[in-house]
Amino acid sequence: MANPKILVLNPNGTDIYDQATREVAEPAVSSDTEVVVRNLAGSVPRTAFLPAPSVLMNPLLEAVVQAEKDGFDAIVIACCDDPGLQDAKHLVSIPVTGPMEAAAYTAAPLGRLAVIAPRIESGENENLPTDSNWVRRHIHQYGMYHNFAGVRHAPCPHPPKEDTDRLLDEDIGKLCDIVRSGMANALQETGINQARLACEEDDANVVFFACTIWSGLLDPVQAAVPAQVLDPVATPVRFAEMLAKNTA
C-alpha cells in the first residue's frame, strides 16, 4: 500500500489538545506513516474535557465517515472511553480504534493489564464518569477480562467553570497548560503509587493510564514501576498503524 494515513480525532469542540496529541502521535509511528490530528470544532460545545454524549455522537460519527472519504487508512478516536467506537466500525470500511481497545489488545502478549483511571468532576456539557466501572465494561466488551489485573484511580482536578469559560475565549493554550499540569500533579500525588500497587498487589505487568490528557506525561511513572506503561495516545496510534498496514 501507499504510505498509511492515520486520523487522530480529538472529540473536543476546540483544538485545545491537538498540539500535545500531535507531539506524541507522530513519533509513535514509522517515518512513512502520516498522522493528522483533527477535532470537532464547530460541531460540539467547547469544553475542557469530553463533551456529553447527547451532543457528541452524531458529529463524531459524521467525522469518521468524512475521514474515510478523505482517504485515511485508519482512525483513532482519541478518548479512553472509546466513544462511538462500535457504531463507527459499522459505518466505514477502514479500521477504527480507541485507546482502551488498543491498550487491551496490546497488553495481551505482554502480561496482565492494570488500568489507572482519572476521576474528574464533570463540568457543563461534559461527560466525566464519577467511578471506574466504565473501564470494567470496556474490558469485558473486548473479551479481555481474563487478562485484567483491575482498575485503580487517580483523582484529577477540574479548573473552575469561570476560569474554563474565560480561557476558552481568551487563552486556550493557557487552559491546556492548566489542565495538563493538574493531570501531571495527579500522577505525582496518586498515580505513580497506584501503578506501583497495581504491580505489587494485583500482579500487573502492563499499566495503562486511561486519559489521553495524560499522554506524554508518563515518563516518571515508567521510571518508578517494573511494568510496561502504555501511553494513551501512542498506543492506539501504533495499533491503528498496524491495522492499516495489515488491511490494505
Secondary structure, DSSP 8 states (H G I E B T S, - for coil): --S-EEEEEE-SSSSTTHHHHHHHHHHHS-TT-EEEEEE-TTTS---SS-B-HHHHHHHHHHHHHHHHHTT-SEEEE-STT-TTHHHHHHH-SS-EE-HHHHHHHHHTTT--EEEEEEE----TTB---SSSHHHHHHHHHTT-GGGEEEEEEEE-----HHHHHHHHHH-HHHHHHHHHHHHHHHIIIIIHHHHHHHHHHH--SEEEE--GGGTT--HHHHHH-SSEEE-TTHHHHHHHHHHHHH--
